[in-house]
Amino acid sequence: MDKEKQLYWYFKAIEEYTRKNYKQCFREPEGKLKHKFIVPGSCYNNSLWDWDSWLTDLALGEFADKQDIVDYEKGCVLNFLDFVEEDGTLPFCLGPNSPDKMITNGRKTNIHKPCLAQHALYITESNQIDAEWIRDKFHLFARFLGYYDTYCKHESGLYFWLDDKGIGVDNDPCTFFRPPKSSASIYLNCLMYQELIAMTKLAQMLKRDDDRLEYERKAKALKQAIQEHCWDERDGFFYSVDINLNPIDPKAKLHSGNPRHWNCLIQRIEVWSGFLAMWSGIATKEQAERMVREHYLNEKTFFAPFGVRTLSKMEKMYAIIKSGNPSCWLGPIWGISNYMVFDGLIKYGFDEEAKELATKTITMFGRDIEKNGEMHEYYDPETGEGINNPGFQNWNLLSLNMANWLRCHDGLE
């Protein structure tokens, strides 16, 4: 079988598997969850997860009948909004018996990742419906983002994690096992930038002009902060930032002659999330060209036979192991990292590189279905073999979005 026919076979295998199994992601109202919602896959219980529900929905919207899923889509957002507290606290995961507070040992901890407005915007635009369904909820979105401004914003203008709990990319060494409030993650800040853009668009749809101008201002300021503090001209890459610096003490004789004039330091750890500066539209054209040429296409770092290593192979922490809580993001291939890098490549005109990455991703999932009858949560970069959590669907279904893009741009039929 030639490569083109084999790729088409893998695409059809993923499509057939998805159509057969996607409704297992649907859940009905239960307990404190008053609305229908979407879970990452059949192997999950009745738990609603933040960026998982958003990205699973993004995949489902590519092939499912929108009339079948719109109530489940809206329910993901509405369930979360039901739990927004006065200070903006919002859990990153909800269940039928979810606790009322997100407090760990008496202190604040990480909350829902900044993707709630992005999900609401996607639902509104993809279903071509009026934003009125969230009009009386807009203040809750604002309150939720206000939590980040109050508790998670550094003087540099960047946002930081409060701890290493629920950060999405579980053991990213830029945050994992680091002191609390010390990591201004590039992943977090790129998500936040797009969240502010989404708030701008929702406010415009609802004719809330003052809010639109405010979120436009915040998005512009954050983009400038990311450019100033996260871009490394020496390496040609976007990095997370260390903000764990001792305060300047004007009375300290040792430092008084020349105190520091910087308020953060780049963490030169090559993590896949640096490419989110392309996905989010923050990178300039020149920066994107360097990132692709010097980092993405480098086999010694990220470029692997089956996609994008989640941690550069050159890093001492690089490890391909099976683990859960935390899941391993120290090098394995994840469907979501492949997809978000793919999306960034398209935005900056790297169509050939995007085609190649889509082909790798479809092949990896198609082979898994062919061999095991299901997909896994993450994969070995060299062999494409599934490492952990068989039966995982979630953002792996975004491979169909990649396949449909190939249909339009490379004649995959």
C-alpha positions as CSV (number, residue, x, y, z in Angstrom):
1,M,0.0,0.0,0.0
2,D,1.5,3.4,-1.0
3,K,1.8,6.1,1.6
4,E,-1.1,8.2,0.3
5,K,-3.5,5.2,0.4
6,Q,-2.2,4.2,3.8
7,L,-2.8,7.7,5.1
8,Y,-6.3,7.7,3.7
9,W,-6.9,4.3,5.4
10,Y,-5.7,5.7,8.7
11,F,-7.9,8.7,8.4
12,K,-11.0,6.6,7.7
13,A,-10.1,4.4,10.7
14,I,-10.0,7.4,13.0
15,E,-13.2,8.7,11.5
16,E,-15.0,5.4,11.9
17,Y,-13.7,5.0,15.4
18,T,-14.8,8.5,16.3
19,R,-18.3,8.3,14.9
20,K,-18.8,5.0,16.8
21,N,-17.5,6.3,20.1
22,Y,-18.0,10.1,20.4
23,K,-21.4,10.0,22.1
24,Q,-19.6,8.2,25.0
25,C,-18.2,11.7,25.8
26,F,-21.8,13.0,26.6
27,R,-23.1,13.2,30.1
28,E,-26.5,14.1,31.5
29,P,-27.2,16.5,34.4
30,E,-26.3,14.9,37.8
31,G,-26.0,16.2,41.3
32,K,-24.6,19.7,41.4
33,L,-24.1,19.7,37.6
34,K,-27.4,21.1,36.4
35,H,-26.6,21.0,32.7
36,K,-25.6,18.5,30.1
37,F,-21.8,18.4,29.5
38,I,-18.8,16.8,27.7
39,V,-16.1,14.6,29.3
40,P,-12.7,13.8,27.7
41,G,-13.7,10.2,26.7
42,S,-15.4,6.9,27.5
43,C,-12.7,6.1,30.1
44,Y,-13.6,9.1,32.2
45,N,-16.3,9.3,34.9
46,N,-18.8,12.2,35.2
47,S,-16.1,14.8,35.7
48,L,-16.1,18.1,33.7
49,W,-12.6,19.4,33.0
50,D,-11.7,22.9,31.8
51,W,-9.5,22.9,28.7
52,D,-10.4,19.3,28.0
53,S,-14.1,20.1,27.5
54,W,-13.3,23.1,25.3
55,L,-10.9,21.2,23.0
56,T,-13.0,18.0,22.9
57,D,-15.9,20.2,21.8
58,L,-13.6,21.8,19.1
59,A,-13.1,18.3,17.7
60,L,-16.7,17.2,18.0
61,G,-17.8,20.3,16.1
62,E,-15.9,19.1,13.1
63,F,-18.0,16.1,12.3
64,A,-21.0,15.8,14.7
65,D,-24.5,17.1,14.0
66,K,-24.5,20.4,15.8
67,Q,-28.1,19.9,16.8
68,D,-27.1,16.8,18.7
69,I,-24.3,18.5,20.7
70,V,-25.2,22.2,21.2
71,D,-26.9,21.6,24.6
72,Y,-23.8,19.6,25.7
73,E,-21.5,22.4,24.5
74,K,-23.4,25.1,26.2
75,G,-23.7,23.0,29.4
76,C,-19.9,22.8,29.7
77,V,-19.7,26.6,30.0
78,L,-22.9,27.0,32.1
79,N,-22.0,24.3,34.6
80,F,-18.7,26.1,35.3
81,L,-20.4,29.5,35.5
82,D,-22.6,28.1,38.2
83,F,-19.5,27.6,40.4
84,V,-17.9,31.0,40.1
85,E,-17.4,32.4,43.6
86,E,-17.5,36.1,44.7
87,D,-13.7,36.4,44.3
88,G,-13.7,34.6,40.9
89,T,-12.6,31.3,42.2
90,L,-13.6,28.5,39.8
91,P,-12.5,24.9,40.0
92,F,-10.7,23.4,37.0
93,C,-12.7,20.2,37.4
94,L,-16.3,19.7,38.5
95,G,-18.2,16.6,39.5
96,P,-21.7,15.9,40.7
97,N,-20.5,16.2,44.3
98,S,-17.9,18.9,43.7
99,P,-16.7,20.9,46.8
100,D,-17.8,24.5,47.1
101,K,-14.4,25.9,47.6
102,M,-11.0,25.6,45.9
103,I,-8.8,25.9,48.9
104,T,-5.7,23.8,49.6
105,N,-4.4,23.8,53.2
106,G,-6.0,27.2,53.8
107,R,-4.4,28.9,50.8
108,K,-5.5,29.8,47.3
109,T,-4.6,27.4,44.5
110,N,-4.8,27.3,40.7
111,I,-8.3,27.6,39.2
112,H,-9.9,26.9,35.9
113,K,-7.5,27.7,33.1
114,P,-8.2,30.9,31.0
115,C,-10.2,29.2,28.3
116,L,-13.9,29.7,29.4
117,A,-14.6,32.7,27.2
118,Q,-12.8,31.0,24.3
119,H,-15.2,28.1,24.7
120,A,-18.2,30.3,24.8
121,L,-17.0,32.2,21.8
122,Y,-16.5,29.0,19.8
123,I,-20.0,27.7,20.7
124,T,-21.5,31.0,19.6
125,E,-19.6,31.3,16.3
126,S,-19.7,27.6,15.3
127,N,-23.4,27.3,15.9
128,Q,-24.0,30.7,14.3
129,I,-26.2,31.7,17.3
130,D,-26.7,34.9,19.1
131,A,-24.5,35.6,22.2
132,E,-27.6,36.4,24.2
133,W,-27.4,32.9,25.8
134,I,-24.5,34.4,27.9
135,R,-25.7,38.0,28.3
136,D,-26.7,37.6,31.9
137,K,-23.6,35.6,32.6
138,F,-21.0,38.0,31.2
139,H,-20.2,39.4,34.7
140,L,-19.3,35.9,35.8
141,F,-16.7,35.6,33.0
142,A,-15.3,39.0,34.1
143,R,-15.3,37.9,37.8
144,F,-13.5,34.7,36.9
145,L,-10.7,36.6,35.0
146,G,-10.6,39.1,37.8
147,Y,-9.3,36.3,40.0
148,Y,-6.2,36.1,37.8
149,D,-5.7,39.8,38.0
150,T,-6.0,39.8,41.8
151,Y,-4.0,36.8,42.7
152,C,-2.0,35.7,39.7
153,K,-0.6,38.8,38.0
154,H,3.0,39.9,38.4
155,E,4.5,43.4,38.3
156,S,6.0,42.4,34.9
157,G,2.5,42.2,33.5
158,L,2.7,38.4,33.1
159,Y,0.4,35.9,34.8
160,F,1.8,33.2,37.1
161,W,0.7,29.9,38.5
162,L,0.0,29.8,42.3
163,D,1.4,26.3,42.5
164,D,1.9,23.2,40.4
165,K,-1.6,21.8,40.8
166,G,-3.9,21.5,37.7
167,I,-1.6,23.3,35.3
168,G,-2.7,21.2,32.4
169,V,0.8,20.3,31.3
170,D,1.3,18.4,34.5
171,N,5.0,18.0,35.0
172,D,6.3,20.9,32.9
173,P,9.6,21.5,34.7
174,C,9.1,25.3,34.4
175,T,6.4,24.9,37.1
176,F,6.4,21.4,38.5
177,F,8.0,21.1,41.9
178,R,8.9,24.8,41.9
179,P,8.1,27.2,44.8
180,P,4.6,28.6,44.8
181,K,4.0,31.8,42.8
182,S,7.3,31.4,41.0
183,S,6.4,30.5,37.4
184,A,5.1,32.9,34.8
185,S,4.3,30.1,32.3
186,I,4.4,30.8,28.6
187,Y,1.5,28.3,28.3
188,L,-0.6,30.2,30.8
189,N,0.1,33.6,29.3
190,C,-0.7,32.5,25.7
191,L,-4.0,31.0,26.9
192,M,-4.7,34.2,28.8
193,Y,-4.0,36.4,25.7
194,Q,-6.5,34.5,23.6
195,E,-9.0,34.5,26.5
196,L,-8.8,38.3,26.6
197,I,-9.3,38.5,22.8
198,A,-12.4,36.2,23.3
199,M,-13.7,38.5,26.0
200,T,-13.3,41.4,23.6
201,K,-15.3,39.6,20.9
202,L,-18.0,38.5,23.2
203,A,-18.3,42.1,24.6
204,Q,-18.6,43.4,21.0
205,M,-21.4,40.9,20.2
206,L,-23.3,42.0,23.3
207,K,-22.6,45.7,22.6
208,R,-20.8,46.2,25.9
209,D,-18.5,48.9,24.5
210,D,-16.7,49.8,27.7
211,D,-15.9,46.1,28.4
212,R,-14.7,45.7,24.8
213,L,-12.2,48.5,25.1
214,E,-11.1,47.3,28.5
215,Y,-10.3,43.8,27.3
216,E,-8.7,45.1,24.2
217,R,-6.4,47.2,26.4
218,K,-5.6,44.2,28.6
219,A,-4.8,42.0,25.6
220,K,-2.5,44.6,24.1
221,A,-0.6,45.0,27.4
222,L,-0.2,41.3,27.9
223,K,1.1,40.8,24.4
224,Q,3.7,43.5,25.0
225,A,4.7,41.8,28.3
226,I,5.1,38.4,26.7
227,Q,7.2,40.0,23.9
228,E,9.3,41.8,26.4
229,H,9.9,39.1,29.0
230,C,9.4,35.7,27.3
231,W,11.0,36.1,23.9
232,D,14.7,35.2,23.9
233,E,16.5,36.9,21.0
234,R,19.6,34.8,21.7
235,D,17.8,31.4,21.3
236,G,15.0,32.5,19.0
237,F,12.3,31.0,21.3
238,F,9.6,31.9,23.8
239,Y,10.2,30.7,27.3
240,S,8.4,30.7,30.7
241,V,9.8,33.2,33.2
242,D,11.1,32.9,36.7
243,I,9.6,35.5,39.0
244,N,10.9,34.0,42.3
245,L,13.3,36.9,43.1
246,N,14.0,38.4,46.5
247,P,12.5,41.9,47.0
248,I,14.8,44.9,46.7
249,D,15.7,46.1,50.1
250,P,17.1,49.7,49.9
251,K,18.7,49.2,53.4
252,A,20.7,46.2,52.3
253,K,24.3,47.4,52.1
254,L,25.4,44.4,50.0
255,H,23.0,45.4,47.1
256,S,22.6,49.1,47.6
257,G,25.3,50.2,45.2
258,N,23.7,48.4,42.2
259,P,20.3,46.7,43.0
260,R,18.8,44.6,40.2
261,H,16.9,46.4,37.5
262,W,15.1,43.3,36.2
263,N,11.9,41.9,37.7
264,C,12.0,38.4,36.2
265,L,14.4,36.0,34.5
266,I,13.9,33.7,31.5
267,Q,13.8,30.0,32.2
268,R,15.7,28.6,29.2
269,I,14.0,25.2,29.3
270,E,12.7,24.2,25.9
271,V,9.1,23.2,26.3
272,W,6.6,22.7,23.5
273,S,4.4,25.4,24.8
274,G,6.8,28.0,23.5
275,F,5.2,27.3,20.2
276,L,1.9,28.6,21.6
277,A,3.2,32.1,20.8
278,M,2.4,31.1,17.2
279,W,-0.9,29.4,18.0
280,S,-2.0,32.6,19.9
281,G,-0.8,35.0,17.3
282,I,1.7,36.7,19.6
283,A,4.9,35.9,17.7
284,T,6.0,38.2,14.9
285,K,6.6,36.7,11.4
286,E,10.3,36.9,11.9
287,Q,10.1,35.2,15.3
288,A,7.9,32.5,13.9
289,E,10.5,31.8,11.2
290,R,13.2,31.4,13.7
291,M,11.1,29.2,15.9
292,V,10.3,26.9,13.1
293,R,13.8,26.8,11.5
294,E,15.8,26.6,14.7
295,H,13.5,24.6,17.1
296,Y,10.6,23.0,15.4
297,L,12.6,21.3,12.6
298,N,15.5,20.4,14.9
299,E,15.6,16.6,15.4
300,K,17.8,17.0,18.4
301,T,15.1,19.0,20.2
302,F,11.4,18.8,19.2
303,F,11.1,17.2,15.8
304,A,10.2,13.5,16.1
305,P,8.9,10.8,13.7
306,F,5.4,11.1,15.2
307,G,5.2,14.8,16.0
308,V,6.3,17.4,18.5
309,R,8.2,16.2,21.6
310,T,6.6,18.0,24.6
311,L,10.1,18.6,26.1
312,S,13.2,19.0,24.0
313,K,15.3,15.9,23.8
314,M,18.3,18.0,24.8
315,E,16.9,18.7,28.2
316,K,18.2,16.7,31.1
317,M,14.7,16.1,32.4
318,Y,13.6,14.4,29.1
319,A,11.9,11.1,29.9
320,I,9.4,8.8,28.1
321,I,7.6,7.1,30.9
322,K,4.2,5.9,31.8
323,S,2.7,7.9,34.6
324,G,-0.5,9.5,35.9
325,N,-1.1,12.2,38.4
326,P,1.0,13.7,37.0
327,S,0.8,12.6,33.5
328,C,4.1,12.7,31.6
329,W,4.8,15.8,29.5
330,L,8.6,15.4,29.6
331,G,8.9,14.4,26.0
332,P,6.0,12.1,24.9
333,I,3.8,13.1,22.0
334,W,0.4,14.4,22.9
335,G,-2.5,14.9,20.5
336,I,-3.1,18.3,21.8
337,S,0.4,19.6,21.5
338,N,0.6,18.3,17.9
339,Y,-2.7,20.0,17.1
340,M,-1.8,23.4,18.7
341,V,1.6,23.5,17.0
342,F,-0.1,22.5,13.7
343,D,-2.6,25.3,14.1
344,G,0.2,27.8,14.8
345,L,2.1,26.6,11.7
346,I,-1.0,27.3,9.5
347,K,-1.5,30.8,11.0
348,Y,2.0,31.8,9.9
349,G,1.9,30.2,6.5
350,F,4.1,27.1,7.1
351,D,1.7,24.9,5.1
352,E,4.3,22.2,4.2
353,E,5.3,21.8,7.8
354,A,1.7,21.7,8.8
355,K,0.9,18.9,6.2
356,E,3.8,16.9,7.5
357,L,2.7,17.2,11.2
358,A,-0.9,16.3,10.3
359,T,0.3,13.3,8.4
360,K,2.4,12.1,11.4
361,T,-0.5,12.6,13.8
362,I,-3.1,10.8,11.6
363,T,-0.6,7.9,11.1
364,M,0.1,7.6,14.9
365,F,-3.6,7.5,15.8
366,G,-4.6,5.3,12.8
367,R,-1.9,2.7,13.6
368,D,-3.0,2.6,17.3
369,I,-6.6,2.0,16.2
370,E,-5.5,-0.6,13.7
371,K,-3.4,-2.4,16.3
372,N,-5.3,-1.9,19.5
373,G,-8.8,-0.8,18.5
374,E,-8.5,2.5,20.5
375,M,-6.3,5.5,21.1
376,H,-4.0,6.3,24.1
377,E,-3.4,9.5,26.1
378,Y,0.2,10.0,25.0
379,Y,2.8,8.3,22.8
380,D,6.4,7.4,22.3
381,P,8.0,10.0,19.9
382,E,10.2,7.5,18.1
383,T,7.9,4.5,17.7
384,G,4.4,6.0,17.9
385,E,3.4,3.4,20.4
386,G,0.7,4.4,23.0
387,I,2.2,4.8,26.5
388,N,-0.7,5.4,28.8
389,N,-4.5,5.4,29.3
390,P,-6.0,3.3,26.5
391,G,-9.5,4.4,25.5
392,F,-8.6,8.1,25.7
393,Q,-10.4,10.3,23.2
394,N,-10.5,14.0,24.2
395,W,-8.4,16.2,22.0
396,N,-7.1,13.2,20.1
397,L,-10.2,13.7,18.0
398,L,-8.7,16.9,16.7
399,S,-6.8,14.7,14.3
400,L,-10.0,14.8,12.2
401,N,-9.7,18.6,12.1
402,M,-6.2,18.1,10.8
403,A,-7.4,15.5,8.3
404,N,-10.1,17.8,7.0
405,W,-7.6,20.6,6.6
406,L,-5.5,18.1,4.5
407,R,-8.5,17.4,2.4
408,C,-8.7,21.0,1.4
409,H,-5.0,21.6,1.0
410,D,-3.5,18.3,-0.1
411,G,-6.3,16.4,-1.7
412,L,-6.7,13.7,1.0
413,E,-9.6,11.7,-0.5
